[in-house]
């Protein structure tokens, strides 16, 4: 891809419906579509059912009841035939349709029938049975190489569940009130306990941890992760809905709405030009050196316009830059060329409204009072006596842009509860979908985060295959390896596509959890993010971006002719090397840009307002890695890259800022301003080695106190639990006695009452 072409990518919660369904299936599974069709035709013929499309509604319902009854039989093969027949129905009975539009209509209709008849819940129960199928796990562990054949039943179950979830989650183009009611009911039900005491999301998280532990290598991880992501997206709601949810919660706390919508601003924002490379600089400087006839000269310009300030010869400086590129030094990154004399102005105003934290206002007043009046006034943000008029105007501007976040309110409330547990106790907690999911995840949340990061590492394109690494290709490798060049090309594309989809699902899931947990309660977010940091999420994301991102976002790992449902509807073209490598004609890959933006947003979430984690970005030399990502001309991706660079700019040194003025200008133009922030000129090098431990330990103490208070010991600290000292109320309390105790009550009286000698005088004295 040319780095001068703008990418017309619109960020959303997911790709188009047809693309999301197609990514569920690997190209290795193309032969199994025939099996599902044969299973349906076998059962429909046995029960006298005509073609599904021409059958009456009553005939269709009777057949669904028959299939549901077959799901409960003990014989495995009969149960599998019924599962495949149901899968064929939710796949849109592709053998009876002639177009993709007709196929989509059948998918939507049949998915709704499967949900309304309770077959969806039956498949959730079947998933639980396969989760405990030790025979399948033992068989997979004994094999030297696990293939797609080892997960036949699991993949069938996951295919049905995913198709129903994705179909009912996505609004129809012509949706009536009844369709909307079914969709809303499904969204509410999907987050509730559906298998014993666990929601479907927890069952899927358990599958992920078991796969990463090595006890179940046959689990099809791509399908599990896709379903887990879509179940979470359905139950919690999409990221685009968070804006309205945030404003609703802010209104409840008497706070003004958010100043703007991030997605809408990014739509109107034009991408910044990528930083110049060393090759561009050499090409640009060559004519100028030729015009001078090889003579050396000194060019003195403003440090804002010319990074060669200080009298360095340009030829020598370029050699140093090339050496810096070889060594990977941050301080010797290639400088940007001088700006043109008449730059073109794209926008007349900054895209974001500036913000000021309450803490920033307090620090400003503290510093100015210490400077001008020599004493402090605690908790006073209004008195300006003794301060000069410019300070009055500065305070006025700061107060105009004062922004209070929900996180600050929640932290303040937690401090009040900790100081006054009896007089200011926590009221009832709203059982929102985020709250229910966090409660269910809490006991094993660290293991869940570690497992997801392990899978992300295994799917990263920069990761090298190791013998001890996790095998994430078990559900894409065929039983027999390819024997022709065409089959090898097809499998190679399928493997790369498989890894890209895994990265997409994990990045989308992690961002969803972080965003929704932060809205629900800041310490739920902090607990999740801290375990991600402890599991090396920051260097992992940087490792992911330490590649040719421009090539990654334009990768053509896909064969349109093999995508579902094109591969089963109509006449199929002959597969050749030419149409395998042709691609879909787009200049970018939607899922790869989506993954990159998600990972950058996750990195921003983990490091924002965290000094120790920002220093990790500096220590891991993230600046040159992130700068290379600016070559991708997509506004939203560049925005989060620039945010990460802004965090660490003041720690990179004056020379880096001088040599990267084009990047500094892009930060100024694209990123929100925090009034009073010294990101562009500060030299805060206070990076003590014990800062990380102190900051993280203090945060962990607050998070643990929150978790113990709300979710431990019935939500109450045992030190402050009230004790009932009234004899009448204690004796009058109703106590449920077990049947075993009632049957053996007389024996208990003989052993514990009549058979024991009690010194009542001594007992009274002790009282």
Beta strands, then each sheet from edge to edge (+ up, - down):
strand 1: 193-195
strand 2: 198-199
sheet 1: 1+ 2-
end
